Amino acid sequence: MSKRTILVADDDASIRLVLSQALTRAGYDVLPMSNIATLWNHVSRGEGDLLITDVMM
């Protein structure tokens, strides 16, 4: 079974970093991003198994 990929979208770099590090240590592939345009590119290509995002983003 392949690793699951989690998209982490947050405009706050420190939150993005902490989440990405914790999820990577837990065994997930993580795609961190800081803006909606990048997020939309990944989502439109069907990438990621789960999305964690900032409510205000």
mmCIF file as Biopython writes it, N, C-alpha, C and O atoms, coordinates in Angstrom:
data_model
#
loop_
_atom_site.group_PDB
_atom_site.id
_atom_site.type_symbol
_atom_site.label_atom_id
_atom_site.label_alt_id
_atom_site.label_comp_id
_atom_site.label_asym_id
_atom_site.label_entity_id
_atom_site.label_seq_id
_atom_site.pdbx_PDB_ins_code
_atom_site.Cartn_x
_atom_site.Cartn_y
_atom_site.Cartn_z
_atom_site.occupancy
_atom_site.B_iso_or_equiv
_atom_site.auth_seq_id
_atom_site.auth_asym_id
_atom_site.pdbx_PDB_model_num
ATOM 1   N N  . MET A ? 1  ? 0.840   -1.179 0.000   1.0 0.0 1  A 1 
ATOM 2   C CA . MET A ? 1  ? 0.000   0.000  0.000   1.0 0.0 1  A 1 
ATOM 3   C C  . MET A ? 1  ? 0.888   1.247  0.000   1.0 0.0 1  A 1 
ATOM 4   O O  . MET A ? 1  ? 1.861   1.325  0.750   1.0 0.0 1  A 1 
ATOM 5   N N  . SER A ? 2  ? 0.545   2.209  -0.840  1.0 0.0 2  A 1 
ATOM 6   C CA . SER A ? 2  ? 1.350   3.423  -0.920  1.0 0.0 2  A 1 
ATOM 7   C C  . SER A ? 2  ? 0.979   4.394  0.199   1.0 0.0 2  A 1 
ATOM 8   O O  . SER A ? 2  ? -0.086  4.298  0.809   1.0 0.0 2  A 1 
ATOM 9   N N  . LYS A ? 3  ? 1.886   5.325  0.444   1.0 0.0 3  A 1 
ATOM 10  C CA . LYS A ? 3  ? 1.628   6.346  1.459   1.0 0.0 3  A 1 
ATOM 11  C C  . LYS A ? 3  ? 0.468   7.225  1.024   1.0 0.0 3  A 1 
ATOM 12  O O  . LYS A ? 3  ? 0.268   7.464  -0.167  1.0 0.0 3  A 1 
ATOM 13  N N  . ARG A ? 4  ? -0.274  7.689  1.974   1.0 0.0 4  A 1 
ATOM 14  C CA . ARG A ? 4  ? -1.344  8.651  1.722   1.0 0.0 4  A 1 
ATOM 15  C C  . ARG A ? 4  ? -0.743  10.045 1.691   1.0 0.0 4  A 1 
ATOM 16  O O  . ARG A ? 4  ? 0.203   10.342 2.420   1.0 0.0 4  A 1 
ATOM 17  N N  . THR A ? 5  ? -1.303  10.901 0.835   1.0 0.0 5  A 1 
ATOM 18  C CA . THR A ? 5  ? -0.810  12.265 0.695   1.0 0.0 5  A 1 
ATOM 19  C C  . THR A ? 5  ? -1.802  13.243 1.302   1.0 0.0 5  A 1 
ATOM 20  O O  . THR A ? 5  ? -3.001  13.190 1.027   1.0 0.0 5  A 1 
ATOM 21  N N  . ILE A ? 6  ? -1.285  14.128 2.126   1.0 0.0 6  A 1 
ATOM 22  C CA . ILE A ? 6  ? -2.108  15.150 2.771   1.0 0.0 6  A 1 
ATOM 23  C C  . ILE A ? 6  ? -1.689  16.514 2.251   1.0 0.0 6  A 1 
ATOM 24  O O  . ILE A ? 6  ? -0.509  16.864 2.279   1.0 0.0 6  A 1 
ATOM 25  N N  . LEU A ? 7  ? -2.661  17.282 1.778   1.0 0.0 7  A 1 
ATOM 26  C CA . LEU A ? 7  ? -2.425  18.655 1.362   1.0 0.0 7  A 1 
ATOM 27  C C  . LEU A ? 7  ? -2.604  19.537 2.590   1.0 0.0 7  A 1 
ATOM 28  O O  . LEU A ? 7  ? -3.637  19.476 3.257   1.0 0.0 7  A 1 
ATOM 29  N N  . VAL A ? 8  ? -1.604  20.354 2.886   1.0 0.0 8  A 1 
ATOM 30  C CA . VAL A ? 8  ? -1.669  21.276 4.020   1.0 0.0 8  A 1 
ATOM 31  C C  . VAL A ? 8  ? -1.625  22.691 3.451   1.0 0.0 8  A 1 
ATOM 32  O O  . VAL A ? 8  ? -0.600  23.127 2.928   1.0 0.0 8  A 1 
ATOM 33  N N  . ALA A ? 9  ? -2.745  23.401 3.557   1.0 0.0 9  A 1 
ATOM 34  C CA . ALA A ? 9  ? -2.837  24.755 3.009   1.0 0.0 9  A 1 
ATOM 35  C C  . ALA A ? 9  ? -3.086  25.745 4.132   1.0 0.0 9  A 1 
ATOM 36  O O  . ALA A ? 9  ? -4.131  25.729 4.782   1.0 0.0 9  A 1 
ATOM 37  N N  . ASP A ? 10 ? -2.105  26.603 4.344   1.0 0.0 10 A 1 
ATOM 38  C CA . ASP A ? 10 ? -2.234  27.635 5.368   1.0 0.0 10 A 1 
ATOM 39  C C  . ASP A ? 10 ? -1.319  28.787 5.006   1.0 0.0 10 A 1 
ATOM 40  O O  . ASP A ? 10 ? -0.189  28.567 4.569   1.0 0.0 10 A 1 
ATOM 41  N N  . ASP A ? 11 ? -1.787  30.006 5.180   1.0 0.0 11 A 1 
ATOM 42  C CA . ASP A ? 11 ? -0.954  31.158 4.847   1.0 0.0 11 A 1 
ATOM 43  C C  . ASP A ? 11 ? 0.047   31.492 5.949   1.0 0.0 11 A 1 
ATOM 44  O O  . ASP A ? 11 ? 0.917   32.341 5.755   1.0 0.0 11 A 1 
ATOM 45  N N  . ASP A ? 12 ? -0.063  30.847 7.082   1.0 0.0 12 A 1 
ATOM 46  C CA . ASP A ? 12 ? 0.877   31.044 8.188   1.0 0.0 12 A 1 
ATOM 47  C C  . ASP A ? 12 ? 1.995   29.995 8.075   1.0 0.0 12 A 1 
ATOM 48  O O  . ASP A ? 12 ? 1.762   28.801 8.262   1.0 0.0 12 A 1 
ATOM 49  N N  . ALA A ? 13 ? 3.198   30.460 7.770   1.0 0.0 13 A 1 
ATOM 50  C CA . ALA A ? 13 ? 4.327   29.552 7.534   1.0 0.0 13 A 1 
ATOM 51  C C  . ALA A ? 13 ? 4.640   28.663 8.726   1.0 0.0 13 A 1 
ATOM 52  O O  . ALA A ? 13 ? 4.990   27.497 8.543   1.0 0.0 13 A 1 
ATOM 53  N N  . SER A ? 14 ? 4.525   29.182 9.942   1.0 0.0 14 A 1 
ATOM 54  C CA . SER A ? 14 ? 4.865   28.379 11.120  1.0 0.0 14 A 1 
ATOM 55  C C  . SER A ? 14 ? 3.866   27.248 11.331  1.0 0.0 14 A 1 
ATOM 56  O O  . SER A ? 14 ? 4.256   26.143 11.707  1.0 0.0 14 A 1 
ATOM 57  N N  . ILE A ? 15 ? 2.603   27.505 11.099  1.0 0.0 15 A 1 
ATOM 58  C CA . ILE A ? 15 ? 1.589   26.447 11.229  1.0 0.0 15 A 1 
ATOM 59  C C  . ILE A ? 15 ? 1.796   25.397 10.150  1.0 0.0 15 A 1 
ATOM 60  O O  . ILE A ? 15 ? 1.729   24.197 10.417  1.0 0.0 15 A 1 
ATOM 61  N N  . ARG A ? 16 ? 2.047   25.855 8.934   1.0 0.0 16 A 1 
ATOM 62  C CA . ARG A ? 16 ? 2.310   24.933 7.824   1.0 0.0 16 A 1 
ATOM 63  C C  . ARG A ? 16 ? 3.488   24.029 8.147   1.0 0.0 16 A 1 
ATOM 64  O O  . ARG A ? 16 ? 3.436   22.824 7.902   1.0 0.0 16 A 1 
ATOM 65  N N  . LEU A ? 17 ? 4.546   24.604 8.693   1.0 0.0 17 A 1 
ATOM 66  C CA . LEU A ? 17 ? 5.744   23.836 9.024   1.0 0.0 17 A 1 
ATOM 67  C C  . LEU A ? 17 ? 5.474   22.803 10.110  1.0 0.0 17 A 1 
ATOM 68  O O  . LEU A ? 17 ? 5.851   21.640 9.966   1.0 0.0 17 A 1 
ATOM 69  N N  . VAL A ? 18 ? 4.829   23.215 11.191  1.0 0.0 18 A 1 
ATOM 70  C CA . VAL A ? 18 ? 4.550   22.291 12.298  1.0 0.0 18 A 1 
ATOM 71  C C  . VAL A ? 18 ? 3.653   21.135 11.840  1.0 0.0 18 A 1 
ATOM 72  O O  . VAL A ? 18 ? 3.928   19.974 12.142  1.0 0.0 18 A 1 
ATOM 73  N N  . LEU A ? 19 ? 2.592   21.456 11.117  1.0 0.0 19 A 1 
ATOM 74  C CA . LEU A ? 19 ? 1.701   20.402 10.620  1.0 0.0 19 A 1 
ATOM 75  C C  . LEU A ? 19 ? 2.438   19.462 9.668   1.0 0.0 19 A 1 
ATOM 76  O O  . LEU A ? 19 ? 2.302   18.242 9.761   1.0 0.0 19 A 1 
ATOM 77  N N  . SER A ? 20 ? 3.204   20.026 8.769   1.0 0.0 20 A 1 
ATOM 78  C CA . SER A ? 20 ? 3.929   19.210 7.794   1.0 0.0 20 A 1 
ATOM 79  C C  . SER A ? 20 ? 4.923   18.276 8.477   1.0 0.0 20 A 1 
ATOM 80  O O  . SER A ? 20 ? 5.015   17.100 8.126   1.0 0.0 20 A 1 
ATOM 81  N N  . GLN A ? 21 ? 5.656   18.792 9.438   1.0 0.0 21 A 1 
ATOM 82  C CA . GLN A ? 21 ? 6.628   17.956 10.151  1.0 0.0 21 A 1 
ATOM 83  C C  . GLN A ? 21 ? 5.942   16.839 10.930  1.0 0.0 21 A 1 
ATOM 84  O O  . GLN A ? 21 ? 6.388   15.692 10.893  1.0 0.0 21 A 1 
ATOM 85  N N  . ALA A ? 22 ? 4.872   17.163 11.629  1.0 0.0 22 A 1 
ATOM 86  C CA . ALA A ? 22 ? 4.166   16.143 12.422  1.0 0.0 22 A 1 
ATOM 87  C C  . ALA A ? 22 ? 3.580   15.060 11.527  1.0 0.0 22 A 1 
ATOM 88  O O  . ALA A ? 22 ? 3.675   13.875 11.846  1.0 0.0 22 A 1 
ATOM 89  N N  . LEU A ? 23 ? 2.984   15.449 10.425  1.0 0.0 23 A 1 
ATOM 90  C CA . LEU A ? 23 ? 2.377   14.471 9.522   1.0 0.0 23 A 1 
ATOM 91  C C  . LEU A ? 23 ? 3.428   13.625 8.813   1.0 0.0 23 A 1 
ATOM 92  O O  . LEU A ? 23 ? 3.217   12.435 8.582   1.0 0.0 23 A 1 
ATOM 93  N N  . THR A ? 24 ? 4.540   14.228 8.473   1.0 0.0 24 A 1 
ATOM 94  C CA . THR A ? 24 ? 5.634   13.474 7.858   1.0 0.0 24 A 1 
ATOM 95  C C  . THR A ? 24 ? 6.184   12.443 8.830   1.0 0.0 24 A 1 
ATOM 96  O O  . THR A ? 24 ? 6.438   11.301 8.448   1.0 0.0 24 A 1 
ATOM 97  N N  . ARG A ? 25 ? 6.370   12.839 10.089  1.0 0.0 25 A 1 
ATOM 98  C CA . ARG A ? 25 ? 6.834   11.886 11.116  1.0 0.0 25 A 1 
ATOM 99  C C  . ARG A ? 25 ? 5.828   10.757 11.324  1.0 0.0 25 A 1 
ATOM 100 O O  . ARG A ? 25 ? 6.206   9.643  11.687  1.0 0.0 25 A 1 
ATOM 101 N N  . ALA A ? 26 ? 4.558   11.043 11.097  1.0 0.0 26 A 1 
ATOM 102 C CA . ALA A ? 26 ? 3.522   10.021 11.252  1.0 0.0 26 A 1 
ATOM 103 C C  . ALA A ? 26 ? 3.443   9.095  10.031  1.0 0.0 26 A 1 
ATOM 104 O O  . ALA A ? 26 ? 2.655   8.149  10.014  1.0 0.0 26 A 1 
ATOM 105 N N  . GLY A ? 27 ? 4.264   9.375  9.014   1.0 0.0 27 A 1 
ATOM 106 C CA . GLY A ? 27 ? 4.342   8.472  7.867   1.0 0.0 27 A 1 
ATOM 107 C C  . GLY A ? 27 ? 3.592   8.904  6.626   1.0 0.0 27 A 1 
ATOM 108 O O  . GLY A ? 27 ? 3.450   8.111  5.695   1.0 0.0 27 A 1 
ATOM 109 N N  . TYR A ? 28 ? 3.113   10.118 6.580   1.0 0.0 28 A 1 
ATOM 110 C CA . TYR A ? 28 ? 2.374   10.610 5.419   1.0 0.0 28 A 1 
ATOM 111 C C  . TYR A ? 28 ? 3.285   11.406 4.497   1.0 0.0 28 A 1 
ATOM 112 O O  . TYR A ? 28 ? 4.279   11.991 4.928   1.0 0.0 28 A 1 
ATOM 113 N N  . ASP A ? 29 ? 2.923   11.417 3.217   1.0 0.0 29 A 1 
ATOM 114 C CA . ASP A ? 29 ? 3.516   12.365 2.286   1.0 0.0 29 A 1 
ATOM 115 C C  . ASP A ? 29 ? 2.731   13.652 2.456   1.0 0.0 29 A 1 
ATOM 116 O O  . ASP A ? 29 ? 1.504   13.619 2.549   1.0 0.0 29 A 1 
ATOM 117 N N  . VAL A ? 30 ? 3.414   14.779 2.498   1.0 0.0 30 A 1 
ATOM 118 C CA . VAL A ? 30 ? 2.749   16.064 2.740   1.0 0.0 30 A 1 
ATOM 119 C C  . VAL A ? 30 ? 3.105   17.038 1.627   1.0 0.0 30 A 1 
ATOM 120 O O  . VAL A ? 30 ? 4.267   17.175 1.245   1.0 0.0 30 A 1 
ATOM 121 N N  . LEU A ? 31 ? 2.079   17.713 1.116   1.0 0.0 31 A 1 
ATOM 122 C CA . LEU A ? 31 ? 2.277   18.786 0.149   1.0 0.0 31 A 1 
ATOM 123 C C  . LEU A ? 31 ? 1.824   20.083 0.807   1.0 0.0 31 A 1 
ATOM 124 O O  . LEU A ? 31 ? 0.628   20.375 0.825   1.0 0.0 31 A 1 
ATOM 125 N N  . PRO A ? 32 ? 2.757   20.866 1.347   1.0 0.0 32 A 1 
ATOM 126 C CA . PRO A ? 32 ? 2.390   22.132 1.976   1.0 0.0 32 A 1 
ATOM 127 C C  . PRO A ? 32 ? 2.270   23.240 0.933   1.0 0.0 32 A 1 
ATOM 128 O O  . PRO A ? 32 ? 3.027   23.275 -0.037  1.0 0.0 32 A 1 
ATOM 129 N N  . MET A ? 33 ? 1.316   24.142 1.140   1.0 0.0 33 A 1 
ATOM 130 C CA . MET A ? 33 ? 1.148   25.276 0.230   1.0 0.0 33 A 1 
ATOM 131 C C  . MET A ? 33 ? 0.603   26.471 0.980   1.0 0.0 33 A 1 
ATOM 132 O O  . MET A ? 33 ? -0.056  26.335 2.010   1.0 0.0 33 A 1 
ATOM 133 N N  . SER A ? 34 ? 0.895   27.663 0.435   1.0 0.0 34 A 1 
ATOM 134 C CA . SER A ? 34 ? 0.564   28.888 1.163   1.0 0.0 34 A 1 
ATOM 135 C C  . SER A ? 34 ? -0.530  29.733 0.524   1.0 0.0 34 A 1 
ATOM 136 O O  . SER A ? 34 ? -0.910  30.769 1.070   1.0 0.0 34 A 1 
ATOM 137 N N  . ASN A ? 35 ? -1.042  29.302 -0.631  1.0 0.0 35 A 1 
ATOM 138 C CA . ASN A ? 35 ? -2.071  30.123 -1.262  1.0 0.0 35 A 1 
ATOM 139 C C  . ASN A ? 35 ? -3.107  29.271 -1.989  1.0 0.0 35 A 1 
ATOM 140 O O  . ASN A ? 35 ? -2.874  28.099 -2.286  1.0 0.0 35 A 1 
ATOM 141 N N  . ILE A ? 36 ? -4.238  29.875 -2.265  1.0 0.0 36 A 1 
ATOM 142 C CA . ILE A ? 36 ? -5.366  29.158 -2.850  1.0 0.0 36 A 1 
ATOM 143 C C  . ILE A ? 36 ? -5.095  28.732 -4.294  1.0 0.0 36 A 1 
ATOM 144 O O  . ILE A ? 36 ? -5.595  27.698 -4.736  1.0 0.0 36 A 1 
ATOM 145 N N  . ALA A ? 37 ? -4.309  29.519 -5.032  1.0 0.0 37 A 1 
ATOM 146 C CA . ALA A ? 37 ? -4.015  29.167 -6.428  1.0 0.0 37 A 1 
ATOM 147 C C  . ALA A ? 37 ? -3.234  27.852 -6.497  1.0 0.0 37 A 1 
ATOM 148 O O  . ALA A ? 37 ? -3.539  26.986 -7.317  1.0 0.0 37 A 1 
ATOM 149 N N  . THR A ? 38 ? -2.242  27.710 -5.647  1.0 0.0 38 A 1 
ATOM 150 C CA . THR A ? 38 ? -1.460  26.475 -5.617  1.0 0.0 38 A 1 
ATOM 151 C C  . THR A ? 38 ? -2.331  25.312 -5.156  1.0 0.0 38 A 1 
ATOM 152 O O  . THR A ? 38 ? -2.265  24.219 -5.717  1.0 0.0 38 A 1 
ATOM 153 N N  . LEU A ? 39 ? -3.137  25.548 -4.146  1.0 0.0 39 A 1 
ATOM 154 C CA . LEU A ? 39 ? -4.051  24.511 -3.666  1.0 0.0 39 A 1 
ATOM 155 C C  . LEU A ? 39 ? -4.971  24.062 -4.786  1.0 0.0 39 A 1 
ATOM 156 O O  . LEU A ? 39 ? -5.156  22.863 -4.994  1.0 0.0 39 A 1 
ATOM 157 N N  . TRP A ? 40 ? -5.541  24.999 -5.500  1.0 0.0 40 A 1 
ATOM 158 C CA . TRP A ? 40 ? -6.477  24.648 -6.580  1.0 0.0 40 A 1 
ATOM 159 C C  . TRP A ? 40 ? -5.776  23.828 -7.663  1.0 0.0 40 A 1 
ATOM 160 O O  . TRP A ? 40 ? -6.371  22.899 -8.209  1.0 0.0 40 A 1 
ATOM 161 N N  . ASN A ? 41 ? -4.535  24.152 -7.978  1.0 0.0 41 A 1 
ATOM 162 C CA . ASN A ? 41 ? -3.794  23.371 -8.977  1.0 0.0 41 A 1 
ATOM 163 C C  . ASN A ? 41 ? -3.674  21.906 -8.556  1.0 0.0 41 A 1 
ATOM 164 O O  . ASN A ? 41 ? -3.880  21.007 -9.371  1.0 0.0 41 A 1 
ATOM 165 N N  . HIS A ? 42 ? -3.345  21.670 -7.302  1.0 0.0 42 A 1 
ATOM 166 C CA . HIS A ? 42 ? -3.212  20.287 -6.816  1.0 0.0 42 A 1 
ATOM 167 C C  . HIS A ? 42 ? -4.564  19.581 -6.787  1.0 0.0 42 A 1 
ATOM 168 O O  . HIS A ? 42 ? -4.671  18.428 -7.206  1.0 0.0 42 A 1 
ATOM 169 N N  . VAL A ? 43 ? -5.579  20.252 -6.305  1.0 0.0 43 A 1 
ATOM 170 C CA . VAL A ? 43 ? -6.914  19.648 -6.208  1.0 0.0 43 A 1 
ATOM 171 C C  . VAL A ? 43 ? -7.467  19.342 -7.597  1.0 0.0 43 A 1 
ATOM 172 O O  . VAL A ? 43 ? -8.054  18.281 -7.809  1.0 0.0 43 A 1 
ATOM 173 N N  . SER A ? 44 ? -7.286  20.251 -8.533  1.0 0.0 44 A 1 
ATOM 174 C CA . SER A ? 44 ? -7.825  20.040 -9.881  1.0 0.0 44 A 1 
ATOM 175 C C  . SER A ? 44 ? -7.149  18.878 -10.602 1.0 0.0 44 A 1 
ATOM 176 O O  . SER A ? 44 ? -7.725  18.299 -11.523 1.0 0.0 44 A 1 
ATOM 177 N N  . ARG A ? 45 ? -5.929  18.536 -10.186 1.0 0.0 45 A 1 
ATOM 178 C CA . ARG A ? 45 ? -5.239  17.374 -10.756 1.0 0.0 45 A 1 
ATOM 179 C C  . ARG A ? 45 ? -5.550  16.093 -9.982  1.0 0.0 45 A 1 
ATOM 180 O O  . ARG A ? 45 ? -5.029  15.025 -10.306 1.0 0.0 45 A 1 
ATOM 181 N N  . GLY A ? 46 ? -6.389  16.203 -8.973  1.0 0.0 46 A 1 
ATOM 182 C CA . GLY A ? 46 ? -6.779  15.026 -8.204  1.0 0.0 46 A 1 
ATOM 183 C C  . GLY A ? 46 ? -5.726  14.556 -7.223  1.0 0.0 46 A 1 
ATOM 184 O O  . GLY A ? 46 ? -5.739  13.398 -6.805  1.0 0.0 46 A 1 
ATOM 185 N N  . GLU A ? 47 ? -4.817  15.436 -6.854  1.0 0.0 47 A 1 
ATOM 186 C CA . GLU A ? 47 ? -3.760  15.061 -5.922  1.0 0.0 47 A 1 
ATOM 187 C C  . GLU A ? 47 ? -4.247  15.170 -4.483  1.0 0.0 47 A 1 
ATOM 188 O O  . GLU A ? 47 ? -5.089  16.005 -4.155  1.0 0.0 47 A 1 
ATOM 189 N N  . GLY A ? 48 ? -3.712  14.327 -3.654  1.0 0.0 48 A 1 
ATOM 190 C CA . GLY A ? 48 ? -4.033  14.372 -2.231  1.0 0.0 48 A 1 
ATOM 191 C C  . GLY A ? 48 ? -5.196  13.477 -1.859  1.0 0.0 48 A 1 
ATOM 192 O O  . GLY A ? 48 ? -6.157  13.312 -2.610  1.0 0.0 48 A 1 
ATOM 193 N N  . ASP A ? 49 ? -5.075  12.908 -0.676  1.0 0.0 49 A 1 
ATOM 194 C CA . ASP A ? 49 ? -6.127  12.068 -0.121  1.0 0.0 49 A 1 
ATOM 195 C C  . ASP A ? 49 ? -6.910  12.797 0.958   1.0 0.0 49 A 1 
ATOM 196 O O  . ASP A ? 49 ? -8.029  12.408 1.294   1.0 0.0 49 A 1 
ATOM 197 N N  . LEU A ? 50 ? -6.318  13.857 1.498   1.0 0.0 50 A 1 
ATOM 198 C CA . LEU A ? 50 ? -6.933  14.636 2.567   1.0 0.0 50 A 1 
ATOM 199 C C  . LEU A ? 50 ? -6.426  16.054 2.477   1.0 0.0 50 A 1 
ATOM 200 O O  . LEU A ? 50 ? -5.276  16.288 2.103   1.0 0.0 50 A 1 
ATOM 201 N N  . LEU A ? 51 ? -7.280  17.003 2.817   1.0 0.0 51 A 1 
ATOM 202 C CA . LEU A ? 51 ? -6.901  18.416 2.822   1.0 0.0 51 A 1 
ATOM 203 C C  . LEU A ? 51 ? -7.086  18.983 4.216   1.0 0.0 51 A 1 
ATOM 204 O O  . LEU A ? 51 ? -8.151  18.846 4.819   1.0 0.0 51 A 1 
ATOM 205 N N  . ILE A ? 52 ? -6.042  19.620 4.722   1.0 0.0 52 A 1 
ATOM 206 C CA . ILE A ? 52 ? -6.116  20.364 5.968   1.0 0.0 52 A 1 
ATOM 207 C C  . ILE A ? 52 ? -5.866  21.818 5.599   1.0 0.0 52 A 1 
ATOM 208 O O  . ILE A ? 52 ? -4.820  22.147 5.040   1.0 0.0 52 A 1 
ATOM 209 N N  . THR A ? 53 ? -6.822  22.688 5.908   1.0 0.0 53 A 1 
ATOM 210 C CA . THR A ? 53 ? -6.681  24.075 5.502   1.0 0.0 53 A 1 
ATOM 211 C C  . THR A ? 53 ? -7.122  25.040 6.596   1.0 0.0 53 A 1 
ATOM 212 O O  . THR A ? 53 ? -7.870  24.677 7.504   1.0 0.0 53 A 1 
ATOM 213 N N  . ASP A ? 54 ? -6.656  26.236 6.491   1.0 0.0 54 A 1 
ATOM 214 C CA . ASP A ? 54 ? -7.024  27.332 7.367   1.0 0.0 54 A 1 
ATOM 215 C C  . ASP A ? 54 ? -8.454  27.763 7.002   1.0 0.0 54 A 1 
ATOM 216 O O  . ASP A ? 54 ? -8.778  27.887 5.820   1.0 0.0 54 A 1 
ATOM 217 N N  . VAL A ? 55 ? -9.279  27.985 7.974   1.0 0.0 55 A 1 
ATOM 218 C CA . VAL A ? 55 ? -10.678 28.383 7.741   1.0 0.0 55 A 1 
ATOM 219 C C  . VAL A ? 55 ? -10.751 29.681 6.957   1.0 0.0 55 A 1 
ATOM 220 O O  . VAL A ? 55 ? -11.599 29.825 6.077   1.0 0.0 55 A 1 
ATOM 221 N N  . MET A ? 56 ? -9.881  30.621 7.261   1.0 0.0 56 A 1 
ATOM 222 C CA . MET A ? 56 ? -9.919  31.934 6.612   1.0 0.0 56 A 1 
ATOM 223 C C  . MET A ? 56 ? -9.277  31.941 5.236   1.0 0.0 56 A 1 
ATOM 224 O O  . MET A ? 56 ? -9.404  32.921 4.502   1.0 0.0 56 A 1 
ATOM 225 N N  . MET A ? 57 ? -8.603  30.882 4.880   1.0 0.0 57 A 1 
ATOM 226 C CA . MET A ? 57 ? -7.934  30.863 3.593   1.0 0.0 57 A 1 
ATOM 227 C C  . MET A ? 57 ? -8.938  30.686 2.501   1.0 0.0 57 A 1 
ATOM 228 O O  . MET A ? 57 ? -8.572  30.644 1.327   1.0 0.0 57 A 1 
#
